[in-house]
Amino acid sequence: MVGLSVTKIHLFRDENVNFLICIGFMQKNELLLTHRE
């Protein structure tokens, strides 16, 4: 049971990191687009 909960925490953390990276990437793209105009 402990192993399962640890794995869940690891998966959750990875998803959060991926989510933050996605948001950062989108914001960077928006900045680049606004600079181009």
Chimera marker file (.cmm) of the C-alpha trace (Angstrom):
<marker_set name="trace">
<marker id="1" x="0.000" y="0.000" z="0.000" r="1" g="1" b="0" radius="0.5"/>
<marker id="2" x="2.819" y="2.394" z="0.841" r="1" g="1" b="0" radius="0.5"/>
<marker id="3" x="4.441" y="1.721" z="-2.537" r="1" g="1" b="0" radius="0.5"/>
<marker id="4" x="1.186" y="2.567" z="-4.311" r="1" g="1" b="0" radius="0.5"/>
<marker id="5" x="0.762" y="5.888" z="-2.514" r="1" g="1" b="0" radius="0.5"/>
<marker id="6" x="4.384" y="6.825" z="-3.226" r="1" g="1" b="0" radius="0.5"/>
<marker id="7" x="3.899" y="6.024" z="-6.908" r="1" g="1" b="0" radius="0.5"/>
<marker id="8" x="0.741" y="8.152" z="-6.979" r="1" g="1" b="0" radius="0.5"/>
<marker id="9" x="2.616" y="11.084" z="-5.449" r="1" g="1" b="0" radius="0.5"/>
<marker id="10" x="5.398" y="10.699" z="-8.014" r="1" g="1" b="0" radius="0.5"/>
<marker id="11" x="2.900" y="10.594" z="-10.903" r="1" g="1" b="0" radius="0.5"/>
<marker id="12" x="1.056" y="13.616" z="-9.525" r="1" g="1" b="0" radius="0.5"/>
<marker id="13" x="4.308" y="15.539" z="-9.171" r="1" g="1" b="0" radius="0.5"/>
<marker id="14" x="5.371" y="14.678" z="-12.746" r="1" g="1" b="0" radius="0.5"/>
<marker id="15" x="1.993" y="15.794" z="-14.090" r="1" g="1" b="0" radius="0.5"/>
<marker id="16" x="2.266" y="19.073" z="-12.186" r="1" g="1" b="0" radius="0.5"/>
<marker id="17" x="5.755" y="19.684" z="-13.582" r="1" g="1" b="0" radius="0.5"/>
<marker id="18" x="4.585" y="18.939" z="-17.128" r="1" g="1" b="0" radius="0.5"/>
<marker id="19" x="1.595" y="21.235" z="-16.604" r="1" g="1" b="0" radius="0.5"/>
<marker id="20" x="3.823" y="24.093" z="-15.385" r="1" g="1" b="0" radius="0.5"/>
<marker id="21" x="6.230" y="23.596" z="-18.290" r="1" g="1" b="0" radius="0.5"/>
<marker id="22" x="3.276" y="23.719" z="-20.705" r="1" g="1" b="0" radius="0.5"/>
<marker id="23" x="1.999" y="26.971" z="-19.178" r="1" g="1" b="0" radius="0.5"/>
<marker id="24" x="5.478" y="28.518" z="-19.292" r="1" g="1" b="0" radius="0.5"/>
<marker id="25" x="5.912" y="27.448" z="-22.912" r="1" g="1" b="0" radius="0.5"/>
<marker id="26" x="2.546" y="28.950" z="-23.882" r="1" g="1" b="0" radius="0.5"/>
<marker id="27" x="3.351" y="32.236" z="-22.136" r="1" g="1" b="0" radius="0.5"/>
<marker id="28" x="6.722" y="32.373" z="-23.907" r="1" g="1" b="0" radius="0.5"/>
<marker id="29" x="5.016" y="31.816" z="-27.272" r="1" g="1" b="0" radius="0.5"/>
<marker id="30" x="2.505" y="34.584" z="-26.518" r="1" g="1" b="0" radius="0.5"/>
<marker id="31" x="5.331" y="36.984" z="-25.677" r="1" g="1" b="0" radius="0.5"/>
<marker id="32" x="7.122" y="36.111" z="-28.913" r="1" g="1" b="0" radius="0.5"/>
<marker id="33" x="3.920" y="36.622" z="-30.917" r="1" g="1" b="0" radius="0.5"/>
<marker id="34" x="3.204" y="40.014" z="-29.342" r="1" g="1" b="0" radius="0.5"/>
<marker id="35" x="6.808" y="41.104" z="-29.936" r="1" g="1" b="0" radius="0.5"/>
<marker id="36" x="6.533" y="40.200" z="-33.609" r="1" g="1" b="0" radius="0.5"/>
<marker id="37" x="3.570" y="42.556" z="-34.086" r="1" g="1" b="0" radius="0.5"/>
<link id1="1" id2="2" r="1" g="1" b="0" radius="0.2"/>
<link id1="2" id2="3" r="1" g="1" b="0" radius="0.2"/>
<link id1="3" id2="4" r="1" g="1" b="0" radius="0.2"/>
<link id1="4" id2="5" r="1" g="1" b="0" radius="0.2"/>
<link id1="5" id2="6" r="1" g="1" b="0" radius="0.2"/>
<link id1="6" id2="7" r="1" g="1" b="0" radius="0.2"/>
<link id1="7" id2="8" r="1" g="1" b="0" radius="0.2"/>
<link id1="8" id2="9" r="1" g="1" b="0" radius="0.2"/>
<link id1="9" id2="10" r="1" g="1" b="0" radius="0.2"/>
<link id1="10" id2="11" r="1" g="1" b="0" radius="0.2"/>
<link id1="11" id2="12" r="1" g="1" b="0" radius="0.2"/>
<link id1="12" id2="13" r="1" g="1" b="0" radius="0.2"/>
<link id1="13" id2="14" r="1" g="1" b="0" radius="0.2"/>
<link id1="14" id2="15" r="1" g="1" b="0" radius="0.2"/>
<link id1="15" id2="16" r="1" g="1" b="0" radius="0.2"/>
<link id1="16" id2="17" r="1" g="1" b="0" radius="0.2"/>
<link id1="17" id2="18" r="1" g="1" b="0" radius="0.2"/>
<link id1="18" id2="19" r="1" g="1" b="0" radius="0.2"/>
<link id1="19" id2="20" r="1" g="1" b="0" radius="0.2"/>
<link id1="20" id2="21" r="1" g="1" b="0" radius="0.2"/>
<link id1="21" id2="22" r="1" g="1" b="0" radius="0.2"/>
<link id1="22" id2="23" r="1" g="1" b="0" radius="0.2"/>
<link id1="23" id2="24" r="1" g="1" b="0" radius="0.2"/>
<link id1="24" id2="25" r="1" g="1" b="0" radius="0.2"/>
<link id1="25" id2="26" r="1" g="1" b="0" radius="0.2"/>
<link id1="26" id2="27" r="1" g="1" b="0" radius="0.2"/>
<link id1="27" id2="28" r="1" g="1" b="0" radius="0.2"/>
<link id1="28" id2="29" r="1" g="1" b="0" radius="0.2"/>
<link id1="29" id2="30" r="1" g="1" b="0" radius="0.2"/>
<link id1="30" id2="31" r="1" g="1" b="0" radius="0.2"/>
<link id1="31" id2="32" r="1" g="1" b="0" radius="0.2"/>
<link id1="32" id2="33" r="1" g="1" b="0" radius="0.2"/>
<link id1="33" id2="34" r="1" g="1" b="0" radius="0.2"/>
<link id1="34" id2="35" r="1" g="1" b="0" radius="0.2"/>
<link id1="35" id2="36" r="1" g="1" b="0" radius="0.2"/>
<link id1="36" id2="37" r="1" g="1" b="0" radius="0.2"/>
</marker_set>
